[in-house]
């Protein structure tokens, strides 16, 4: 694992989320690292508050657990250690939506936890993400929670026709209509998995 769990989220990963989700209001990126997610959000016109526990030369140095003031939206690739604790804290300060990049293999766990009741959508990448700082053998997904949401959880696949040589999304793709359109996989609700 990379030092301090530091891995930079490739640009296409954040762009894929923004093609599928709209965020109203400001966005907090509390694990901003060197600004990989924040710069994509800013380029898309969002007002972004960037911070990180460690100084990587971008944003404000601040431990995410010291952030207690409510924030409208959060988008982050949080640390791999203490993920449940991080997620629980960030959900407690979010007033609208939170998107959290995490292992796709944890979908069942997320559905079964108390925080799963506000989980609205999961976007699963159908190929491994090309991390520069670490080699992680699992698929990842954007988990999106919406405050007050209490319905079925939609799970979508994000198709990806990219290689490590062409990481900037559309630059390497032939001209086709909506090449990264997610395809529907399933809808999951507590009733379909035994209920609560």
Backbone bond lengths (Angstrom), bond angles and torsions (degrees), N, CA, C in turn:
res aa  C-N    CA-C-N  psi(-1)  N-CA   C-N-CA  omega(-1)  CA-C   N-CA-C  phi
1 X - - - 1.456 - - 1.520 108.73 -
2 X 1.307 116.28 148.47 1.457 122.50 -179.85 1.531 110.93 -68.73
3 X 1.334 115.78 153.74 1.459 120.57 178.97 1.528 110.72 -57.98
4 X 1.325 117.12 133.26 1.469 124.17 -179.28 1.527 112.36 58.66
5 X 1.333 117.83 23.83 1.473 122.46 -176.71 1.521 112.35 60.72
6 X 1.331 117.67 24.85 1.461 121.62 -176.00 1.524 110.99 -80.94
7 X 1.324 115.63 112.02 1.461 122.68 169.98 1.524 106.66 -136.23
8 X 1.320 116.00 135.30 1.462 120.14 -179.65 1.524 109.67 -87.62
9 X 1.305 115.70 128.39 1.456 121.56 -179.23 1.528 109.03 -74.28
10 X 1.340 118.17 120.55 1.463 119.52 178.67 1.535 111.37 -57.61
11 X 1.302 115.38 146.74 1.465 122.67 -176.09 1.532 112.60 -52.07
12 X 1.328 117.16 -44.80 1.465 120.25 -175.86 1.532 112.70 -62.59
13 X 1.335 117.33 -25.71 1.464 120.70 -178.69 1.533 109.98 -67.65
14 X 1.326 116.33 -44.68 1.467 120.43 178.07 1.522 110.59 -70.93
15 X 1.329 117.09 -40.75 1.470 120.01 178.88 1.527 111.26 -60.64
16 X 1.329 116.86 -37.83 1.472 120.18 179.00 1.522 110.58 -62.27
17 X 1.335 117.40 -39.42 1.470 120.80 176.46 1.529 110.18 -63.26
18 X 1.324 117.18 -46.82 1.466 120.82 -176.45 1.521 112.80 -68.01
19 X 1.324 117.97 -22.18 1.465 120.51 174.47 1.524 111.49 -72.25
20 X 1.330 116.79 -18.25 1.460 120.98 -174.01 1.519 114.04 -114.05
21 X 1.315 117.57 -20.01 1.465 121.76 -176.60 1.525 110.33 -129.64
22 X 1.335 115.97 143.53 1.459 122.71 174.15 1.520 107.49 -113.41
23 X 1.310 116.33 136.94 1.459 121.82 179.98 1.523 108.26 -117.00
24 X 1.317 116.65 126.05 1.464 121.53 179.67 1.514 108.92 -98.58
25 X 1.329 116.03 123.67 1.457 120.72 -179.66 1.507 111.69 98.96
26 X 1.328 114.93 -168.92 1.464 120.64 -176.64 1.523 111.15 -76.35
27 X 1.332 114.82 161.92 1.459 121.65 -179.06 1.518 109.07 -127.44
28 X 1.310 116.48 131.60 1.457 122.52 173.16 1.523 108.29 -96.96
29 X 1.344 116.32 131.55 1.459 122.09 170.74 1.521 105.57 -116.32
30 X 1.353 118.14 92.44 1.460 121.49 -171.48 1.521 115.39 -82.84
31 X 1.326 116.84 -1.92 1.470 122.33 178.61 1.522 107.30 -131.68
32 X 1.332 116.23 53.51 1.464 121.63 -166.09 1.519 114.88 -72.02
33 X 1.331 118.53 -18.95 1.459 118.98 -178.73 1.516 110.63 54.46
34 X 1.329 116.65 -128.55 1.461 121.99 -179.96 1.525 112.28 -89.93
35 X 1.334 117.51 9.54 1.465 121.32 173.40 1.515 116.21 97.35
36 X 1.324 118.36 16.19 1.462 121.10 -176.10 1.534 113.21 -57.22
37 X 1.322 117.99 -48.74 1.467 121.01 179.53 1.536 109.78 -76.53
38 X 1.314 116.76 -45.09 1.475 121.62 -176.50 1.513 112.76 -56.27
39 X 1.328 117.85 -42.84 1.471 119.98 -177.27 1.525 111.45 -67.17
40 X 1.332 117.47 -34.70 1.469 120.41 176.51 1.526 109.56 -67.54
41 X 1.334 117.07 -41.89 1.468 120.67 178.31 1.530 110.76 -62.92
42 X 1.323 116.89 -44.52 1.471 120.96 179.46 1.524 111.05 -62.78
43 X 1.331 116.72 -42.09 1.467 120.70 179.22 1.523 111.43 -64.23
44 X 1.329 116.73 -22.96 1.468 121.54 178.04 1.522 112.23 -90.35
45 X 1.339 117.09 5.09 1.458 121.28 174.43 1.515 115.74 93.47
46 X 1.314 118.19 6.79 1.463 120.52 -179.74 1.531 111.59 -84.73
47 X 1.327 115.41 147.26 1.460 121.99 171.38 1.521 106.18 -83.93
48 X 1.333 116.80 119.33 1.459 121.66 -172.12 1.526 110.56 -121.49
49 X 1.320 115.37 133.33 1.460 122.83 172.94 1.525 105.48 -105.94
50 X 1.331 116.90 116.12 1.463 121.61 -174.36 1.515 111.24 -111.67
51 X 1.339 115.58 132.68 1.461 120.42 176.74 1.521 109.08 -150.40
52 X 1.324 115.75 163.26 1.454 121.63 177.26 1.518 108.49 -157.97
53 X 1.300 116.05 151.32 1.462 121.37 178.46 1.525 111.27 -64.15
54 X 1.334 116.16 -31.99 1.455 121.83 -178.45 1.523 110.25 -110.41
55 X 1.319 116.39 154.88 1.466 121.33 -179.10 1.522 109.99 -89.32
56 X 1.337 115.85 107.71 1.458 122.01 176.41 1.530 110.84 -111.32
57 X 1.343 116.82 14.32 1.456 120.45 177.77 1.517 114.15 83.25
58 X 1.334 117.34 14.14 1.465 120.45 179.57 1.525 107.49 -142.61
59 X 1.303 116.99 138.18 1.466 120.86 177.78 1.518 112.33 71.42
60 X 1.323 114.41 -170.05 1.460 123.19 -178.12 1.522 108.79 -97.20
61 X 1.316 117.00 141.20 1.460 119.64 176.90 1.526 108.19 -81.73
62 X 1.343 115.81 113.70 1.457 121.33 -177.89 1.521 109.41 -159.90
63 X 1.303 117.20 130.27 1.452 122.15 177.31 1.527 108.65 -68.88
64 X 1.306 117.38 133.63 1.474 120.22 -175.98 1.518 112.59 -61.97
65 X 1.343 117.76 -26.89 1.459 119.36 179.42 1.526 112.53 -74.35
66 X 1.334 117.74 -12.59 1.462 120.22 175.33 1.530 111.16 -86.17
67 X 1.326 117.10 -8.01 1.464 121.45 177.85 1.525 107.63 -84.72
68 X 1.318 115.58 110.81 1.466 119.52 -178.96 1.520 112.61 -120.92
69 X 1.330 117.10 -11.73 1.463 119.32 179.51 1.533 109.40 -74.21
70 X 1.332 116.55 143.16 1.469 119.94 179.78 1.526 110.95 -60.19
71 X 1.324 115.14 144.08 1.464 121.60 177.52 1.523 108.38 -134.28
72 X 1.322 116.43 143.91 1.468 119.71 -174.22 1.530 112.11 -64.64
73 X 1.311 116.22 -54.18 1.462 120.60 -175.84 1.523 110.22 -135.59
74 X 1.324 115.22 153.18 1.459 121.39 175.30 1.526 107.69 -134.24
75 X 1.327 115.49 132.69 1.465 121.48 171.35 1.519 105.78 -130.88
76 X 1.343 116.51 124.47 1.457 118.55 -177.39 1.520 112.26 -158.82
77 X 1.305 113.41 157.52 1.461 123.62 167.41 1.519 103.25 -110.96
78 X 1.325 116.20 87.95 1.456 121.76 -172.39 1.516 113.66 -70.62
79 X 1.323 116.74 171.99 1.463 120.11 179.43 1.532 111.32 -64.04
80 X 1.324 115.90 146.92 1.458 120.42 -179.03 1.524 111.44 -72.95
81 X 1.328 116.91 -27.39 1.460 119.93 176.89 1.524 108.59 -85.38
82 X 1.295 117.40 145.14 1.473 123.63 179.31 1.521 113.05 58.78
83 X 1.325 117.70 32.77 1.455 121.42 -175.77 1.517 112.39 -57.44
84 X 1.329 118.26 -43.78 1.467 120.36 -178.83 1.527 111.31 -63.59
85 X 1.312 116.73 -42.17 1.468 121.59 178.69 1.533 110.53 -64.14
86 X 1.334 116.39 -42.83 1.469 121.65 178.40 1.523 110.07 -62.44
87 X 1.332 116.23 -49.25 1.465 121.20 -178.27 1.531 111.12 -60.10
88 X 1.322 116.39 -45.72 1.468 120.54 -179.60 1.523 111.29 -60.33
89 X 1.325 117.04 -43.65 1.462 120.04 179.75 1.527 111.02 -64.93
90 X 1.322 116.99 -47.43 1.465 120.02 -177.44 1.533 111.28 -64.14
91 X 1.325 117.30 -38.31 1.467 119.20 176.66 1.525 111.51 -64.19
92 X 1.327 117.07 -30.00 1.472 120.10 -179.35 1.522 112.83 -70.92
93 X 1.335 117.84 -19.95 1.475 119.56 -179.27 1.530 113.01 -108.15
94 X 1.325 117.09 -3.61 1.464 120.85 -179.75 1.533 109.89 -82.91
95 X 1.333 116.64 132.12 1.464 119.66 177.78 1.532 112.79 -101.61
96 X 1.331 118.83 -16.06 1.465 121.49 -179.86 1.525 111.91 -124.97
97 X 1.335 117.47 -78.64 1.463 120.72 -174.79 1.524 111.06 -135.07
98 X 1.328 114.60 152.40 1.453 119.91 171.11 1.522 108.71 -135.80
99 X 1.329 115.93 132.57 1.464 122.55 173.89 1.521 107.47 -115.94
100 X 1.321 115.94 124.48 1.459 122.85 -174.31 1.518 108.46 -127.13
101 X 1.323 117.40 123.18 1.460 122.08 178.84 1.528 108.61 -85.28
102 X 1.338 115.98 123.57 1.454 119.66 -174.90 1.526 109.33 -154.29
103 X 1.310 116.33 172.84 1.461 121.49 -179.38 1.529 111.40 -59.22
104 X 1.321 116.60 134.23 1.468 121.02 176.76 1.522 110.82 -66.60
105 X 1.322 117.22 -30.10 1.465 120.75 -177.39 1.531 112.97 -64.08
106 X 1.325 118.27 -10.81 1.465 122.04 -178.45 1.523 113.68 -94.60
107 X 1.317 118.11 11.32 1.469 120.38 -177.75 1.527 111.35 -55.66
108 X 1.321 117.71 -46.89 1.467 120.55 -179.63 1.511 112.57 -60.03
109 X 1.328 116.74 -43.12 1.461 120.58 178.07 1.523 111.47 -61.74
110 X 1.330 116.49 -41.80 1.468 119.89 -179.30 1.526 111.58 -64.98
111 X 1.307 116.90 -36.40 1.464 120.58 179.45 1.525 110.64 -67.45
112 X 1.329 116.99 -35.49 1.462 121.32 -175.14 1.528 114.02 -83.35
113 X 1.332 119.17 -16.99 1.461 120.64 -178.34 1.526 110.17 -78.98
114 X 1.325 117.82 158.81 1.467 120.30 177.71 1.531 113.01 -55.70
115 X 1.326 117.67 -33.25 1.472 119.68 -179.80 1.522 111.68 -70.60
116 X 1.324 117.61 -13.97 1.454 121.11 179.71 1.515 114.08 -63.72
117 X 1.327 117.17 -18.26 1.466 118.77 -177.48 1.530 112.56 -68.04
118 X 1.329 119.06 -23.76 1.464 121.49 176.32 1.523 112.62 -102.38
119 X 1.343 116.80 3.85 1.455 121.05 177.37 1.523 108.02 -72.62
120 X 1.327 116.44 122.15 1.462 120.75 -174.48 1.527 112.42 -104.60
121 X 1.339 116.49 -43.58 1.457 120.21 -173.20 1.520 110.27 -144.73
122 X 1.330 115.44 145.55 1.457 122.04 172.42 1.528 107.13 -127.01
123 X 1.334 116.33 126.42 1.460 122.55 178.35 1.523 108.04 -109.96
124 X 1.332 116.99 109.66 1.461 122.25 -175.21 1.524 110.15 -97.15
125 X 1.327 116.60 126.70 1.466 120.66 173.98 1.518 108.49 -74.96
126 X 1.334 117.20 131.27 1.460 120.61 -175.97 1.523 112.64 -82.75
127 X 1.329 117.44 -2.88 1.457 121.96 175.19 1.518 108.50 -134.25
128 X 1.312 115.98 158.15 1.456 120.30 178.03 1.518 110.60 -64.65
129 X 1.310 115.35 144.87 1.462 121.46 176.61 1.524 108.23 -78.68
130 X 1.313 115.74 138.32 1.464 121.68 -178.97 1.524 110.01 -86.61
131 X 1.327 116.08 82.68 1.461 120.59 178.79 1.522 108.75 -75.26
132 X 1.306 117.30 140.78 1.461 121.41 178.37 1.524 110.77 -82.64
133 X 1.329 117.02 -41.91 1.458 122.27 -171.87 1.528 114.57 -83.88
134 X 1.318 118.15 -15.11 1.462 120.74 -176.26 1.526 109.56 -153.12
135 X 1.297 115.73 153.90 1.462 121.40 175.00 1.526 107.29 -106.04
136 X 1.323 116.09 105.66 1.457 122.04 -178.35 1.522 107.74 -111.65
137 X 1.311 116.92 123.86 1.455 121.10 -172.60 1.509 116.23 -86.93
138 X 1.324 118.70 8.38 1.456 120.74 -175.92 1.527 111.16 -107.55
139 X 1.313 114.70 160.12 1.460 120.18 171.68 1.528 108.34 -78.73
140 X 1.321 115.89 151.15 1.458 121.53 178.49 1.518 109.81 -117.49
141 X 1.332 114.65 164.60 1.464 120.84 -179.97 1.524 109.25 -147.56
142 X 1.322 115.69 151.09 1.465 121.58 168.04 1.524 106.70 -88.02
143 X 1.318 117.41 121.37 1.462 123.67 173.12 1.521 106.32 -98.88
144 X 1.324 117.16 125.69 1.462 121.08 -176.90 1.525 110.12 -119.40
145 X 1.329 115.33 118.13 1.463 122.93 176.08 1.514 108.53 -102.23
146 X 1.327 116.81 143.62 1.462 121.82 174.62 1.524 107.70 -127.39
147 X 1.323 114.96 123.45 1.470 120.54 -176.79 1.527 109.88 -56.40
148 X 1.323 116.80 129.49 1.459 122.01 178.19 1.514 114.42 86.80
149 X 1.338 118.36 -10.68 1.460 120.19 -178.77 1.528 110.25 -70.57
150 X 1.347 116.97 135.48 1.466 122.18 179.77 1.521 109.36 -143.67
151 X 1.303 117.07 69.58 1.462 119.53 -179.27 1.508 110.94 -143.88
152 X 1.326 115.04 -162.06 1.455 120.79 177.65 1.519 110.24 -66.98
153 X 1.322 115.26 153.47 1.457 121.25 177.87 1.521 107.98 -98.82
154 X 1.321 116.63 121.65 1.462 120.91 177.80 1.525 109.01 -89.29
155 X 1.327 115.71 133.89 1.460 121.39 178.11 1.526 107.39 -118.21
156 X 1.330 115.23 123.92 1.462 121.44 -178.04 1.518 109.88 -123.05
157 X 1.309 116.58 151.57 1.456 122.31 175.42 1.529 108.85 -99.84
158 X 1.305 116.13 137.15 1.463 121.39 173.40 1.523 106.81 -101.56
159 X 1.316 114.63 112.36 1.461 120.62 177.24 1.515 108.74 -76.24
160 X 1.308 115.57 145.44 1.457 118.32 -177.61 1.515 109.70 -141.93
161 X 1.321 116.75 120.68 1.460 121.16 177.89 1.505 111.06 -108.11
162 X 1.324 117.02 44.06 1.455 120.94 -175.70 1.514 111.51 -113.65
163 X 1.322 115.71 162.77 1.461 122.37 174.31 1.517 107.39 -129.30
164 X 1.342 117.55 167.60 1.468 118.75 177.14 1.530 112.45 -60.09
165 X 1.336 117.50 -20.56 1.465 120.12 179.37 1.522 112.89 -81.39
166 X 1.318 117.59 -14.25 1.459 121.65 -178.50 1.522 109.45 -135.02
167 X 1.351 117.41 70.05 1.459 119.38 -173.49 1.523 116.49 -81.59
168 X 1.325 118.61 -4.29 1.453 118.04 -174.78 1.522 113.68 -96.34
169 X 1.292 116.32 50.03 1.449 125.32 168.58 1.516 114.42 57.82
170 X 1.291 120.15 -99.05 1.454 122.47 -170.35 1.518 114.16 -78.47
171 X 1.322 119.17 -16.31 1.460 121.49 -176.96 1.528 111.41 -58.61
172 X 1.317 118.36 -33.69 1.460 121.62 -175.73 1.517 113.48 -96.78
173 X 1.317 117.95 -2.21 1.455 120.38 -174.95 1.518 111.54 -97.46
174 X 1.330 117.06 145.33 1.459 119.32 173.68 1.520 109.13 -66.04
175 X 1.292 116.67 160.93 1.455 120.94 -178.69 1.525 109.70 -73.95
176 X 1.336 115.28 103.94 1.457 121.34 177.16 1.517 107.74 -136.55
177 X 1.300 116.00 160.78 1.460 120.03 179.97 1.520 109.85 -73.55
178 X 1.320 116.43 123.21 1.465 123.65 173.19 1.533 113.29 48.64
179 X 1.346 119.76 62.66 1.458 121.78 -173.64 1.520 115.24 -65.23
180 X 1.320 118.31 -22.01 1.462 119.69 -178.15 1.519 112.43 -105.52
181 X 1.318 116.71 20.42 1.461 120.46 -179.61 1.516 110.04 -59.86
182 X 1.307 116.88 129.45 1.464 119.74 179.20 1.518 109.60 -73.99
183 X 1.313 115.20 146.26 1.459 119.09 176.43 1.521 108.58 -107.87
184 X 1.293 115.74 142.94 1.463 121.95 -175.03 1.521 110.38 -68.71
185 X 1.320 117.17 133.94 1.460 121.37 175.21 1.520 109.93 -107.54
186 X 1.323 117.28 -57.23 1.468 119.16 -173.96 1.515 110.10 -164.18
187 X 1.312 115.05 161.66 1.451 121.36 168.09 1.501 106.92 -119.09
188 X 1.332 115.26 133.32 1.454 120.12 -176.89 1.519 107.94 -121.75
189 X 1.294 116.37 133.78 1.462 120.74 174.22 1.522 107.13 -132.78
190 X 1.330 117.30 159.16 1.464 118.76 177.76 1.523 113.04 -52.93
191 X 1.325 117.60 -32.90 1.461 120.42 -179.08 1.531 111.01 -67.17
192 X 1.350 117.67 -32.58 1.454 119.19 -177.83 1.521 112.52 -82.70
193 X 1.342 117.44 -11.01 1.467 118.75 177.71 1.521 111.70 -116.84
194 X 1.295 117.25 23.74 1.445 121.24 175.86 1.516 113.81 107.49
195 X 1.329 116.77 -9.16 1.449 120.93 174.96 1.512 114.99 69.95
196 X 1.317 115.17 166.04 1.463 122.58 175.11 1.497 108.41 -130.93
